[in-house]
Amino acid sequence: MKEVDSFSEILRLSPEDNILDLCCGQGRHSLELARREVNNLEGLDRSRHLIQKAKAQAKKEGLNVKFREGDARKLPYLPDTFDVVMLLGNSFGYFETIQDDMRVLKEIFKVLKPWGRLLIDVADGKYLRENFQPRSWEWIDKKHFVCRERSLSLDKQRLISREVVNHIEKGVIVDQFYGERIYTQDSLCEVLKIAGFSDVTFYLDILRIPYTGASSQCLAYCYDKSLVRGIAKEMRISVPEAFFIKPEDTTFDLPFDFPVIVKPNFGDSSLGITQRSVAYGIEELVNAISEIREKFGYDKPTLVEEFLSGKDLSIGIIGNPPESYTPLPITEEDYSGLPPELPRICGYEAKWLPESPYWNIKSIPAQLPEDTEKVIVECCLKLFERLECRDYCRFDWRMDSEGNPKLLEVNPNPGWCWDGHLAKMAKIAGISYVETLRRILEANEQRLKLLEETELEKNHLEEQKSFIL
């Protein structure tokens, strides 16, 4: 890897150096160094999934690397342990506050030996604000590559990104959304100086490629469940009753009856939504709120919705309304195989825990009155355009006890993995997995072509104006 060649040269690495690969992910840098007979390597990341992958790869290749799960703000190492700390892959700045970033730097300073070296791979914020590229991609290894799409936050202090990790055979394996704080050379030098450091090295690795799906701005809209609810209500689209719990709230009134479901207001992929999220009484409600706050932070808001007892529905759209689009068949979650004592939800356990009884939930064609199906499709098309979705999207609905559909969530850029909801809907429509991917790509190509034609027409008009003048 040329990247590791550069890092090794910059850090003047020797086989005897004690090296910490901080925020190591699945360990691609530390594993490569171990292949080059660098002996004293450790990797730390707070993702259990990625650490397990790193451990498995190290074991498979017989590489001497120690991987462990942990928080960069509180490193589990003694002072003066490492000669080198590497913080690579733009992994600095993901926390909400500068104070948290400062904690990371101070922890690094503590575990470094005197005259130790720190390498931070980070984009220069001054350049990034003016020249950041909305799309980039890179290979992780021979079978995995990552695509990213970026946009600036309103205050221009954070870069909002969507990151899609792909396997060349299995398709999408991770689809996540995050924000990172932007540091200029001056501001980064300042925080490093406060933490005790004196040198800074910057790297910028941003490439241009065409990209399928919604923009980061659309993802930012839909990441906020309360915001989507408000937009839907403004458009006269029915949503469940709900109330919003701010981080500072210690008491609240329940404006509707139990049962309710408790969700993190910010998030996707059903993170934080489990069987314990459904509450049938005050004690369960308080416990559910506490669990989400403990897991996602007490500085984050929480959403409490009425728990609807009717059919659990999803519908996908491929294309770009109003020009060209295909609504996929509406599916219903079949909970008949679920133990009767468990709440009927398709949450985290159904999507990520194979050992859970929720893993056996099936998606089947929904049997709905024609008028109901028409209302759902029309509302989804309106939301698709209003929220600026692109190329493909999935909408989740649930019916109340009287059979009225209510919008739960909008999922721009839903997973198009072979066993995901979008692929299941397409299969019901007689569309193969390969054909599904082809249609998404064609929708993207058509949209980009229309944009190019619009830009050409605009330039042509400008030339005409200049000639007339």
C-alpha positions, 0 to 999 in steps of 0.5 A: 500500500502506497499510503502505508509507504508514505506513513512509514517514511513520514514517521521514520518507523522501525521494527522496534517502535511501539505503535498505536493505530487509534480509531483503527476500524478493521485494521487495514493500516496496522495489518499492513504494517504487521505484514512488513514485520513491524512487531509491536502493534495495537489497534483500538476502535469503538466499533465492536463489529470492526474490531472483531473483523480486524481480529479475525483477519489477524488470526487468519494471516498469523499477524502479531497485532493486538486489537481491542474495543475502546473510546479514544477519549479514555485510552486503556493504556499506561502513560509513556507506552507508545513511540507512535500514535496514528490517527488515520482515515480522517478519524479526527473530529467526529465527536460533537464538541471541540472539548471531546476532540481535546480529550482525544489529543490529551489522551494521545499525549499521555500514552506517547513516550517523550519525543513520541510521534503523532500522525493525524490524517485529516483534510485541511479545513480552510481548503475543504470549505472552499473546495470540498468535493461532494463525492469520493471513493476509495478501496479498503481492500481487494473486495471492499470499497467505500463511497462518500458524499459530503456537504457543509453544515449551515454553520460551516463548522462541520462536514456532513457525510454519507458513507457506504461500504461495499463488498464487490460480491455481497453489495452494501454492508454498511450505510451510515451518516455522520458529521465531522468537525472541520479544522483549519491548519491554524485551529488544529495547530492551536488545539495540538499546542494546548494538548502539548504537541508542536507538529502537524501533518495534513493529507487530503484525499478527495476524488470526483465520481458520479454518485447514486442516491440522495444528497447529504442535505436530504440525508440530514433532513431525514436523519431528524425524525421529528423534522420529517414528521413536521414536514409530513404534517405540513403536507397533510400526510398523517403521522402517529401522535408523538411528543419530543423530549429535549435533553434537558427535560426531566419531566414530561406529560404523556398526551396520549394513551399507552402503548408507545414506542421510544426512539432516538430522534436522530438516527437510522438503521433502527439503531436504538429501537429494540423490543424494550423500546415499546412501553405499556406503562410509565415504568417501561417508558422511563426505562426505555428513555433512560436506556436510549439516553445512556446509549446515545448520550444525554445531550440528544433528544428522544422521540416518543410515538404512539405505538400503532397496532395495524399492518407494518408497511414499506414501499420503495421507489426507484427513479426520479419523480415526476420525470420517470419512476417506478413504485415497488410493491408495498410489503407487509412485515409478517410477525406470525412466527414471532413469540406472542409476548414480543412487540410487533416491530421491525427494529435493530434485532430484526436487522442485525441480530441473527440469533434473535427471534426477530430475525425470522420476520418475513416481508410479504406482499401487502393486501390493502384496499385500492384507495389505501394503496393509492394514498400511500403511493401519492404521499410517498411521491410528494415526500420524495420531491419535497425532501429532495430524494434522488434515484431510490428511496424507501418509506415506512408506514404503519396502520392504526387500529381502524386501518388508516396508514400513518407515515413512520420514516423516510429512508433515502438511500436505503440499503440495496443489499441482496436481502434488504427490503428494497430487493425484496420488494423488487423480487415481488415485482419480478425484478431481479437483484441485478436488474434492481441495481441496473435501474438505480444506476440508470435513474442516476445516469438519467438525472445527471444527463438532465442536469448536464443538459440544463447546464448546457442550455443555461450556458447557451443562453448566456452566450446568446445574451453576450452576443446580443449585448 
